[in-house]
């Protein structure tokens, strides 16, 4: 491997999934101004929109969001072509 291309400032950081409140701690170089206390230890905090505990691929639960009845329009439009 080439020398000097990897960051040196790895530290333990808490990542929090904002959709379900799950927190996991791992090493990272992410910059953050917020902190979170986990089991009596204060860690820098990075907020996530989605993580492995809330992503449909990993959970096996998919959510179908029907915006403005698009699915119903599609079904009615192609119902006449159904064999």
C-alpha positions in Angstrom: 0.0 0.0 0.0 1.1 3.6 -0.6 2.2 5.5 2.5 0.6 8.7 3.7 -2.8 8.5 1.8 -4.9 7.3 4.7 -6.1 9.6 7.5 -4.5 9.4 10.9 -7.3 10.9 13.0 -9.6 7.8 13.6 -11.6 7.9 16.8 -14.7 6.2 18.3 -17.9 7.9 17.1 -21.5 7.2 17.9 -23.8 6.9 14.8 -27.5 7.4 15.5 -30.3 6.3 13.1 -32.9 9.1 13.5 -35.7 6.9 12.0 -35.6 4.3 14.8 -33.2 5.6 17.4 -30.7 2.8 17.0 -27.1 3.8 18.1 -23.9 2.0 17.1 -20.3 3.0 17.9 -17.4 2.5 15.4 -14.2 4.2 14.4 -14.4 7.0 12.0 -12.8 10.3 10.9 -16.2 12.1 10.5 -16.3 15.7 11.7 -19.1 16.6 14.1 -20.0 19.2 16.7 -22.6 17.2 18.6 -22.0 14.6 21.3 -24.0 11.7 22.8 -23.5 9.8 26.0 -23.6 6.0 25.7 -23.1 3.8 28.8 -21.5 6.7 30.7 -19.0 7.5 27.9 -19.4 10.7 25.7 -18.8 10.2 22.0 -19.0 12.5 19.0 -22.4 12.0 17.3 -23.2 11.6 13.6 -26.9 11.5 12.8 -28.1 9.2 10.0 -31.3 9.2 8.0 -31.2 5.4 7.4 -28.9 2.6 8.6 -28.8 -1.2 8.5 -31.5 -1.4 11.2 -34.0 0.6 9.2 -33.1 0.0 5.6 -35.8 -2.2 3.8 -33.1 -4.4 2.2 -31.6 -5.4 5.5 -34.9 -5.6 7.5 -36.9 -7.4 4.8 -39.7 -5.0 5.3 -40.5 -2.8 2.3 -42.7 0.3 2.5 -44.8 1.1 -0.5 -45.4 4.9 -0.7 -48.2 5.7 -3.1 -47.8 9.4 -4.1 -51.0 10.8 -5.5 -52.5 7.5 -6.5 -49.9 6.6 -9.1 -50.1 2.9 -8.3 -53.9 2.9 -8.7 -53.6 4.8 -12.0 -51.0 2.3 -13.3 -53.2 -0.7 -12.3 -56.3 0.7 -13.9 -54.4 1.7 -17.1 -52.9 -1.7 -17.6 -55.8 -3.8 -16.3 -57.4 -4.1 -19.7 -54.1 -5.7 -21.0 -54.1 -8.3 -18.4 -54.5 -11.8 -19.7 
